[in-house]
Amino acid sequence: METSGQITEWQNIRVSELGHTFADWQLEYQCKSIFGGVSVPGSNPGFAVVIAMGKEERFAGHDMCLLDEFESFDLRELIQKCRAFDLKYAPKMWIGDDKNSAADRFITEMNTSSKGRFGLTSTAMLDMEDLYSYIIPQIKDLIREDRRRLYLKDSKVVNYLGGIQAGEIAELEPGDYPAIEALAFAAIEMRDRDGKGLMTKEQWRALKAKYGYGW
């Protein structure tokens, strides 16, 4: 547990500026997991995030914090930045739409030229009829002041969230706010997977039961 009055290495990571370069040992020893999330351009620029999860339990879960982000209307540039983030932070997985043909083409092109193995893992959130009616309340719960479990620092996502009125949420469609989608894909999946990457069916069923959803 964090000791009162003592600044831990995780706290330093949690309050560091976005894009800060850490020594490999800092992330390895202070983070339970790191996930990436990406959403392709739509009404707003495409967005990529990298999120870390701390090791200590708090509020029956683990703190998470944003490490880095990037936005662009240029899909090729977005995918290339994801690869750069992949090399810098080594996330366990990248969550995003693995069926987007344009993104898949750029990923294949990039992996072929660099002999890389970058890829996306899909999420059941992409199949939801009312995506934003689920992800916005989930994110707001994670960042609520009295039980904060997700630290966004000076992320652009905060401005996007603040610009949406409650009455607009039900009308939003996938692609309207890629920044919010990318954050949700990474943070919610990492929370629900308890920071684990690929899991057995039994592990996944146990986590689904814990968080009370049925997909």
Secondary structure, DSSP 8 states (H G I E B T S, - for coil): ---TT---HHHHHHHS-TT----HHHHHHHEEEEEEEEE--SSS-EEEEEEEEEEEEETTEEEEEEEEEEEES-HHHHHHHHHHHHHHH--SEEES-TT-HHHHHHHHHHHHHHT-----B--GGGG-TTHHHHHHHHHHHHT-GGG--EE-TT-HHHHHHHT--GGGGGG--TTS-HHHHHHHHHHHHHHHTTT-SS--HHHHHHHHHHHT---
